[in-house]
Amino acid sequence: MKNIILCGFMGCGKTTLAKALSRELGFTLVDTDQEIVKAQGRSIADIFATDGEQYFRSLETELIKSLADSRGNIISLGGGLAANSVNHPYLKKAGKVILLDCGIEETLKRISGDPTRPLTAGGREDIIARYKARKPLYLSVADAVIDSSGGKKATLGLALKIIKSLE
Ligand code: S3P
């Protein structure tokens, strides 16, 4: 089967769900943030601080381009990757895209003040504006949407149903 790709805003639960799905379905787990950190030998916060956000975005695009013809992976995307329309053709080629969304209030609870996520530094209003601006971009590339505001088990159950229906 083609890849299953999880997208959505920071804190929506992509990484947690991707781990559970890779165990459940026997797919290989690919986390774009982790791949970039591994290849660069430094943290995302370091990449942003030293080379800036645009450089990080170019690394994301290179990576998703290189995954476009792969198969059998659960690909968990960094929150900005599917919000960048340059990446949409590669995502479409790579597999089925599932958007996770836990709503803005739950998002704020989960990510506010996280030092590993440079884009939370602007605070509540900035996070809300970014969430609103990104939503239509996520929706335009998604094949399905999952409400991820419930627990891990509930989200996994919803995801397995959706994946069956997308096959
Ligand atoms: C980002 C989300 C992060 C990471 C980077 C930028 C974003 O990934 O890629 O800090 O632009 O939303 P998570 O969604 O896994 O937090």
Residues whose N, C-alpha, C, O or C-beta is under 5 A from the ligand:
A	BS01	S3P	G8 F9 M10 G11 D33 I44 L77 G78 G79 G80 T116 R117 P118 L119
